[in-house]
Amino acid sequence: MKFVKSKMMQLVKENEELKIRLKSIMTEHELEKTLALKAMYHSEVVEGKFQGLYQELFKG
């Protein structure tokens, strides 16, 4: 799996839990949106419960 910013943005847009998590990461670690998305990708998608949803974005 590979990080694709547009797919991560789409995943966040479609999931309220990820929206909240993204804002939390940005605030807590003082990161810009792109870096926060990458951090969330590694923590929530690669080894997390959103892996299947992320992979589905590439099929459709």
C-alpha positions as CSV (number, residue, x, y, z in Angstrom):
1,M,0.0,0.0,0.0
2,K,1.1,3.5,-0.8
3,F,0.2,6.9,0.6
4,V,-1.9,8.9,-1.8
5,K,-2.9,12.3,-0.5
6,S,-6.1,12.6,-2.6
7,K,-7.3,9.1,-1.4
8,M,-6.5,10.0,2.3
9,M,-8.4,13.3,1.9
10,Q,-11.4,11.3,0.4
11,L,-11.3,8.8,3.3
12,V,-11.2,11.6,5.9
13,K,-14.0,13.4,4.1
14,E,-16.2,10.3,4.2
15,N,-15.5,9.4,7.9
16,E,-16.4,11.6,10.9
17,E,-14.0,9.7,13.2
18,L,-11.1,10.4,10.9
19,K,-12.0,14.1,10.6
20,I,-11.8,14.4,14.4
21,R,-8.6,12.4,14.5
22,L,-7.0,14.6,11.9
23,K,-7.8,17.8,13.7
24,S,-6.5,16.3,16.9
25,I,-3.2,15.3,15.3
26,M,-2.8,18.7,13.7
27,T,-3.4,20.5,17.0
28,E,-1.5,18.1,19.3
29,H,1.6,17.9,17.2
30,E,1.3,21.3,15.6
31,L,1.5,19.8,12.1
32,E,0.2,21.1,8.8
33,K,-2.5,19.1,7.1
34,T,-0.4,17.1,4.7
35,L,2.0,15.9,7.4
36,A,-0.9,15.1,9.7
37,L,-2.5,13.1,6.9
38,K,0.7,11.1,6.5
39,A,0.9,10.4,10.2
40,M,-2.7,9.3,10.3
41,Y,-2.1,7.1,7.3
42,H,0.6,5.2,9.1
43,S,-1.2,5.0,12.4
44,E,-4.8,4.4,11.3
45,V,-4.6,2.9,7.8
46,V,-1.5,0.8,7.4
47,E,-1.8,-0.9,10.7
48,G,-5.3,0.2,11.7
49,K,-8.9,-0.5,11.2
50,F,-9.3,1.8,8.2
51,Q,-7.0,-0.3,5.9
52,G,-9.9,-2.0,4.1
53,L,-11.8,1.3,3.5
54,Y,-8.6,2.9,2.1
55,Q,-8.0,-0.1,-0.3
56,E,-11.6,0.1,-1.5
57,L,-11.0,3.7,-2.7
58,F,-8.6,2.3,-5.3
59,K,-11.1,-0.2,-6.6
60,G,-13.8,2.3,-7.3
